[in-house]
Amino acid sequence: MKTILNNIIIGGLCLAMVACQKSFIDLNPNAQFTDAAYFKKPSDFKDFATGLYGQMPRWSFGSMDNGSDISANSNGNGSDIGTGTIAVGSTNWSYDGIRSCNILLSKAAAYTGTGDISQYVSEAYFFRAFAYFNLLKTYGGVPLVTTVLGVESPELYNKRSSRYQVVAQVLADLDLAIAGLPTEQNIGAVDKGRISKWAAMAFKAQVELYEATWERYVGQSTDGDGSSSGAGTTGYDPANGSKYLKDAVNLCEQVMDNGGYELWNKNSDTKMASLSAWYLFNLEDEGSNPGGYNKQSNKEFILYTVYDYTLRQSGINISWTVSQLYPSRKFVDMAVCTDGLPPAKSPLFQGYHTTTSEFENRDLRLLNYLYASTTAPSTVTLDYGGLGFGGYGNSKYGVYGFGSRRIDRTESANWPVIRLAEVYLTYAEALVELNGNMSDAQLDASINKLRDRAGVAHLTNALAAANGLVMKEEIRRERTVELYREGKRFDDLKRWGILEASLNPSRLGRVVGDASYETPFKDAAGNPTAAYKPSSFVFGEETAATPAGMLKCVVVGSSRNNSVAKKHYLYPIPTSQMILNKNLLQNPGY
């Protein structure tokens, strides 16, 4: 036990030290790091804090909603929760990042130098909150450690804190981070990518919306420490939901009004051909888009991981792989028509009689994200074995189509963790959850800015009333479409309490129709055309609700393989940790 824990403790320190090599953030590390010579001046704290940025999400296909209800194939990732096949013993956690934060904070408490280290202390508070929030979303309550532990520390054997105690700690850390972080405007060019006050505010709003909606729609049925003693409810306060929502609205307003951020909307530039929603996610240098825009033109990303063609390339095969991350029928049906109405309610929806008809008069995001275009392809082959899958494409994050494509693994677009678009969505959802509604002025300040870039009519209370739209559902629709494949979907399905209902149905592809509904894939007699190879789809077809009525669609992933249950809102506590610490109890259902 002592050897294992000692390795963890030493590894946590080494992780931060090794990560402090010079990268895209300006950094000149010392040749050697020792307690005697280190943490004596602000540059030491800066170097160490830079190592904490290794906790930031990075380019990863596992962070692109694979296996969710809006994905028609998982590409080998995300299938455990997407199908409900999470197994006890399949998970593990790491406190290395948390320990590194605690080391910096302990050294800061003993610091007697004259230089200002408040920014780096604040970064440590931010990353500790960031790490605990990720643990919370994965496991619920976990042991809270806020000091540097030794191999004999009794805290190593603490029970799990409740989720409510973890949330309180996360929010307290974020308050301390916000108080000491600089604004984006005060971060120099060589330090762009470091956490700003606005980024910490946006993240805190995200945490508060997550927890408020979790408590409202999920409650305590999946939480706790696995016992029936009620220990998992310690710190619960039913008044917190409204308090969190109010604060989330306030934080979003501060970021929106004072952060200096703006949507990257270059659609008015005719050279960009209304493709802002595509080029934003593969934005590198001036050669990455026809408008000649570089990363400095992007004022939409608030919290992001920085990449650089010279100093830090992606290292993964982005262009080739994302082209295979196909969307589901459900996602395609979500995007509104240009009149602002869902396709099931819009007279502009053209049905499925041609390969392009369902994309006519639709949201630009749908076409930008799927085809890097404003038009859909006129020919489609439905052949699963021939990589046709469900009949749709994916272009989001892909860099085909303009100029000289980067060689695989060298792509270097920044990875967004929180962008202004999400702040607008958080603001709108928090308002609706808090008040049950939002004004047209509030819609214009948030959701309708996204709709302007998408080329669709504004969402208004009059439009909603006239067409029987539920504002909360329309805000959720906007969030789903805007944040497609940005790693938000599973968390959203959980906190809305609809994980099972969303993930257990089959993942469907194109409408193929039958004798009563002719398509490019079946003729008027209901026979397959040359564009459709039914035998390649092992799960066949299903009749499903579509905007044009109940129609037959190809099945990409069958409901017969899905068994998502309430327990899957959280992952099981790692068996390896329960062996080391007998006081850890398992989550309900595992």
N, C-alpha and C positions, 0 to 999 in steps of 0.2 A: 504493500500500500504506500509506504513512504517513498519508495523509488518511483512509483507511478506519479504521485502527486508532485514530487520534486521535479520530474521531467516536465510536468505541466507548468509549474511555476517558472522554471528556467526558460522553457519554450515561449512563454508569454512575453518575457523580457526580450528574448532574442528576436521574436517576431517584429516587435516595434523597432529594434535597433537595425535589423537587416533591411527593413522596409525604408529606412531613412537614406537610401542611396539617391543620388541626384536623378530627378526625373523631370516631368513636365512642369512641376512646381519648383521654382528656384530654390536650390538647397545645396549647401556646401558642408557636408558632414565632417566631423573630426576624424582623424585617422584611427583613434582608439576611443573606446567608451568604457570608463570605469566610474564607480561611485565617487571616488576621490576627486576626479577631474571633471565630472559631468554635472549637469544641472546647476551650474554656477553663474550662467549668464542667459539672457533671453534667447540667444541663438541655439543654445542647448535644448531649451524647451521647444523651440520651433522645430528643430530637427526631429526630436522625439515625437512631437505631435503629428508631423508629416507621416510618420509610420502608421498612425491610426487610420489614415485614409485607405489603408488596405482593406478596411471593413466595408468600404463603399461597394455597392453592386456594380458588376462589370458586364461586359458583353457575354451573354450566356444564353444558349437556346433553351435552357431550362427555366429562363425568366421571361418567356414569351407566351405564357398562357397555354402551352401545349397540353393537350388532353382535357381542356376545359370544354364547356358547352358551345363555345364559339370557334372551336378548332376541330377540323374534320380528320386530322391525323396528328399523332403525338410526336412523331419523329424520334421515338425512343425516350422521350422525356415526359414527365408529368402524368404518367399512366397510373401511378399508385393511388393518388387521390381522385383522379378523374374516373377511375373504375371502382374505387373502394377496395383496393387490394393492399392497403397499408398493413404491414406485418410487424408484430412486436419483435424487437431486436433489429429492425431495419433502420433505426435512426440513431443519431448521436448528436451531442452538442459540444460546443467549445466555449470556454470562458476566457480564452487567451486575450481577445480584444478587450474584454472588461477588465482583466487584470492589468493590461497595459495602461488603460485609462486610470485605474486606481494608483498605479505607480507614479504617473505624472502628477496626479492630484496630491499624493503624499509628499512628493518632492517639492511641489509648489507651496505646501503648508510650511515647509522648513526653509524656504528660500529667503535669503537675506540680502540678495543683490539689489542694485538700484534700478536696473532696467525693467520695463513693463512687460509682464508675462501674461497679462489678463486674457489676451486673445487665445493663447495656447491652452490655458486652463479652461477657458470656455469651450474650446474644441474638444477637450477631454470629456467635459460634461455632456456635450452633444453626442459624442460617439458612444459613451456609456448608455445614454438613453436610447440611441439607435440600436445598440446590441440587445438591450433588454426588451425593446419593443418587438424585435424579430423573434426573440425567444417566446414572448407572450403570444404572438400570433401562431406560433408553431405548437407550443406545449401548454399554454395557459399559465398558471402560476409556476414559478421556478424559485430556487433559493436566491435570495438577494445577498450579494457580496459587494460592499462599498469600501472595503479597506484591503490592504495588501496582506494576504494570509501567508503563514509559514506552514511547513509540513506537519506541525503539531497543533495547528489552530483548531479549536473545537468547532468553529463555524463551518469547517469542511463537512461536517456531518449534520448540518441544519436540515430541518424539514423544508418542504416547499413553502414559500410565501404564497398567499392567495393572489389571484390575478389583480384584485383591487389594490393590494399593496404594491404590486409591481407597477401598475399604472400610476399610482401616486408617486413612486420613485422616478419613473420616466418623466412625468410632468414637472417634478421638482428640479430634476437635472436640466430640463429644457429651459426652465425659467432662469436658472443660473447661466446657462449658455447664452440665452438671448441678452441678458444684462451686460455681458462682456464682449460679445462679438461685434466686429465692425459692420457697417452697412456695405452693400455691394459697391456703392460709389466710392468707398474708402479703401477698397482692396486694390492694390496696384496691379499692373498688367502682368508682372512676372508671377504673381500669386493668384491669378484667376483660377478658380476651381476650389479654393479654400472656402470653408463654410462662412456664410454671411449671417447677419442678424435676421434678414428676411427669410433665408433658407430655414433657419431654426424655427421661425414663426410659422412658416408654411408646413413644416414637419409636425410641429405641435398641433396645428389645426387638423392635420391628417390623423394623428393619434387620437385626438378628442372625438372626431367624427366616427372613427373606427369603434372606439369603446362605447360611445353613446348608442350607436346603432346595434352593437353586439348585445348590450344589456337590454335593449328594447325588444329585439327580435329573436335572440338566442337565449338570453337569460342565464340561469345557472345550471341548466341540465347537463352541460358538457364540462363544466368547470370544477374547480376544487382540487383536492390532493388525492383523489381516489378513495377517500374514506366516506363513511356515512355520518361522521360526527359533526359535520357542518363547519369544519375548520377551513374549508375552501372559500367560505363567505366572509372571512375576516376583513374588515375595512369596507364592506359594502355599504353604500349610501344611496338609496333610491333617488335622492335629489341631484346626484351627480350628473345624470343624463342631460338634464336641461342646462345645468351649469357648463358642461362641456360644450354643448351646442352653441350657447351664447358666446363663449370664449372663442370657439372656432370661427364664428361669423366675424367677431371683432378682429381676430388675427388676420383673417383673409382680407378684410377691408384695409388693414394697415399695409399689407403687402401690395394689394392692388393700387392703393392710392399713393404710396410713398416709395415703393421699391424700385421704380424706374424701369420695370419690365414691360414688355409689349409682345403681342403675338407676332410670330414670324410669318407675316402675310404679304407675300410678294406677288399675289395674283393680278395686281394692277399692272405689273410689268409684263408686256405682251410676250417677251422672250421666255417668260416662265410658264406660259400656257396653262395657267391655273393649276399648277402642280406643287404648290407650296407644301401641302400635306404629305407629299412624297419626299421632296428634296430636303425638308427639315431633318429627316432621320438618316440621311447620308451626307450631311453637310460637312465638307472638309475644307479644301481650299477653293480658290476662284474657279478652278477647272472642274469642280464637282457639279456644276449646274450652269445652265445657259445664261443666267443673269450675272454671273461672275461674282456671286456673293461668297464670303468666307465666314469662318466661325465668329468673327468679331461682329458680324451683322446679326447674330442670333442673341436677342435679348429676352428670349422666352424661357430658356432653361434657368432654373433657380437653384436646384440641387442636382449635381450631375457629376459623372465620372469623366475625367479628361483623358483623351487619347491624342496622340500626335504621330504623324507619319514618320518622323525622324526618331523621336524619343520613346514612344510607346504605341506600337501598333496593336491591333485587336488580338492577333495570335490565333484566331479561329476563322473558320471558313464561312464567313458571313454571307457573301453574295450567293454562293451555291446553295447553302442550306436553307436560308429563309425563303427561297423560291419554292421550297417543298413544304412550307408550313401553311397548308391550305385551310381556308375558313369553312365553317359549316353553313348549311342552309339557314340556320337560326340567325347567324350574324348577318348574312346577306339581306334577310328580311327585316332586320332592325333599322337600317338606315332609312331616313325619311325621304320623301319626294321633295321636289323644289318648291312646292306650295307649303312646306313645313309639316305636312301630315304623314303619319305612318302609311306605308303602301297599302295596308288593308283598308284604309279610310280615304285614300286619295283617288280622285278621278284621273289623275295623271299616270297612275301605275298601269303598265302596258302588258303585264302577264308574262307568259313563258313560251309563246308560240315561235319565237326565234331565239337564237343564242344571246342576242343583245337586248331584247325587249325589256327584260326585268331591270336593266340598268339605265333605261331612258328616263329622263327627268328625275334623276336621283342625286343624292348627296355626293359632292365631290370627294369626300373622304372615302367612300366606298370604292370609287374608281381609282383614286390615287393609291389607296392601300392595297388593292388587289391587282391592279394592272399598270401602275405607274403611268396612268393615262387618264383622259377624260372620256374615253370610249372603250367599250368592252370588245373582245375579239369576236369576229363574225363566224369563225369556225371553232368548234369544240368537239373533242372526241372523248366519250365516256368509256374508258378502258382502264380499270384499276391496276391491272398488271403492267400496263404500259405507262404508268405514272400519271394516269389521268385523274386518279382518285375521285373526288366528288365533282370534278368539272370546273372548279374555280382556281384562280391563281392567288399568289401572295407576292407583293412587291415591297411591303413596308420593311425598311432597313436595307433592302437590296440596292445595289449600286450599278445594276445594268442600265443601259439606255442612254447614257450621255457621256461624251468624251471617251477617254481611254480608261477603261475600268481598272481599278486597283487590282493588283495581283492578289489572289486568295491569301488570307491571313494578314494582309498588310492594311486592310481597311482601318480607318482611324477617326471615324465620326464619334463625337462625344455621346455617352449613354445617359439619357435623361432619367433621373430618379423622381424629381418633382419639377414640373414646368408650369408656367402661368396658366395654361389651359386647365390643369388639374386644380389649381387654386380657385378658378372660376367655378369648377364643378363642385368642389368642397363647399364653397360659399353657398351655392344654390341648394345643395342637398341639406346642409345644416339648417338653412332658413326654412325649408319645407318641413323637415323633421321637427323643427322647433315650433313653427306657427301653423303648419298645415297648408301654407300657401306662400306665395311671394308676389310682389307687385311687378307690374310691367317695367318700371324703372330698374328694379333689381334684376330682372331678366335681361334688360338691355345692358346692364353693367357686367354681365357674366355670360350666360348661356348664348345670348344672341351675338356676342362677339365671335364665338366659335361658329355659329351658323353663318355669319357673314363670310368667313373664310371658306366654309363648306358650300357656299352658293345656294343656300336655301332660305326660305322665308322665316321671319322671326317667330319664336314661340311667344304667344301672348295669352292672357287670361281669356280674352274673347275667342281666340282660336280654340282653346281648350274647351270652353263651355259649349261652343257651337258644334263641336265634333265629339263630345263625350270623352275627352282625354283626361286622364288623372295626372295632375302635375308631378306628383312624386314619381310615377312610372316614366314620365317623359324625361325627367332629370336623370333617372337611371339609364334610360335609353341613350341619352346624350353621352353619359359617362362611358357606357359600353362601346359606343362607336368611336368616340374621340380617343380613348385610351386602348384601343385594340392592340393586343400583343405587347403591352407595356408592363406586364407582370402584375396587374391589379385584379384580374378576374376572380381567381380563387378566393382572395381575401374579401372581395365584394360579395360573392355568393354566400360566404360564411356569415359575414356580419348582417346580411339581410335575412338570414335564416332560411335560405332557399337552396342550400347545397344539394340535398337529396333530390328535390324536384327538378333541379337543373341538370344534374349530372347523370341520373339514371336513365333518361330516355336515350334513344339511338342518336348518333351523329349522322346527319343526312347530307346529301349533296344535291345535285341538280334535280329539278322536276323533270321526269321523263314522260308523264302523262299516260294516256291509254286511248282507246277508240273514241272516248267522249271528249278527249282533250289532246289534240295533236301538238307535237313538239318536234324539234329537230331530231329527237331520239326515238320517237315512235310515230308511225304514219297514221292515217285516218282509220286504218283497220286495227290499230293497236299493236302492229308488228314492229320489232326493233329495226331501226335504219342502220345503214353502214356506219353511222357515227356512234353507235352504242353496242357494246359487247356485254350483254347481261351476265354471261357465264363468268366474267372476271370479277363480279361482285358477289363474294361468297355468301353475304347476308341478304342478297336480293333487293327487294323494294319494300317500302312501307307507304301506306296512305297517311298523309300528314296534313295538318292545317297550314295553309299558305295564304298570302294576301289575295290569291285568286280562288280560294276555296280549298276543299279537301282534294288533294292530288297525290299521285304516286311519285315517290322520290327514290333515288338510289340510296342504299344504306352503306355508309363507310365504316361505322362502328356500331355494333348491335347492342341493344339494351340488355340482351341476354348475358353479356359479359360484365354488366355493371351491378354493383351491390353497395352503393354508397349509403351510409347510415349516419345517425346522429353522432356517433362516436368519432366520425371522421372529421368533425369540425376541428379537432385537435389531434396531433400525432401522439403516439405512445411515448411515455418517458423512456429514454434509452436504457436497455437492459444493462449495458456496461456500467452506467452510473448507479443503477439500483444495486448492483453487486458491490460497488465501492461504498455506497452510502445506504445502509439498511433503513434509514429514516425516510427515504423517498418512496412515496406510494404512487401507484399507477393511475392513469386517467381512467374514468369510467368507461366500461365497455371493452377494455383490452385485457 
